[in-house]
């Protein structure tokens, strides 16, 4: 194999005299022009090398714009079954008016002489990709530094943006062939292990919510799930969310997080004492506690005191909440569930989207990605529009989700709350609450009925009434 050493040609200098291999401070960003040429020459030499290099390097990984043009053209021609000999490439580029931008015929000849075999193309493509990652890391560092100097936004928002910059680089760092197709022979063992464990499992596979029938239907809440609990105002969304967080942090002694955009911490604590101690909430608020109430409180408070239920009622933007949740997960890797009350009160943070619907859509998809990243179920409460009130039976549907159909698309589970007695006080189903599982990505849908004990700020299984 003969590799032609890279010489600086007219291709590496713009018409205005600017050298693209230097940044604004006169420094040279990470790149390897010789490796870029060698990878492109391999693609000219061998159709197999086109596939290998396409898996290892992306168009934007090339440092020189001319090399991006050549890479794209060869990938396109290979997909059509056309050869990539450099005279044919030159003719095609001339027809498209891109020959000068690609360096001209002499430069294509120079590139084609960079090697004598296509076998090493993938290796050099990997070098090109690595250099591109280093450049992006440097660029992200510059943007983080500039944001720090400007100091625009809260500390948590700045940290979230910095984390997002690094995460973007990390997501693109792995070559695409590291995420290639797998055969059943490679994936079957893992599936069979899961099935065998399920056969001998005692109880459910995920986090228990405290609602027996619901847990049997869903096998509990699973890591990485986005669970949406939706309803009209006053249906008990926050009550369900606190029931689940209470089950996690107190009953199962697993850390949980509750981000409240609606109620302050004091209100949440009073509801928690009411639910855990079975003390009427209006007694707690008024201070008119009976001797029995005080006895129950004495028993409940130590359990609440020990609970790892992390509550935040300060943040309003997704970026700030994301930063705090990432830090919480790093500190408590075994966190069992995250609750956000509620989705439509949240702002995205940073640049304002064109519409509120777009903003809610971005928040929804970001929450799903965050659940996958942290490997924790995230429960997002959501408001429904007035659709149920326009129907005779008043029952909600998934399509009633307010402001964004993207919420339904992103969610793994959508639970709709319905209480007959909220519309008809003399209803024969007074005291019953329907948890309508309107979407279940990994299982059946159904309606689970639980009992409302709203004076205790909680819902319970029907068997407990």
Beta strands, then each sheet from edge to edge (+ up, - down):
strand 1: 226-231
strand 2: 256-260
strand 3: 309-312
strand 4: 337-341
strand 5: 377-383
strand 6: 413-418
strand 7: 432-440
strand 8: 446-453
strand 9: 458-461
sheet 1: 3+ 2+ 4+ 5+ 1+ 6+ 7- 8+ 9-
end
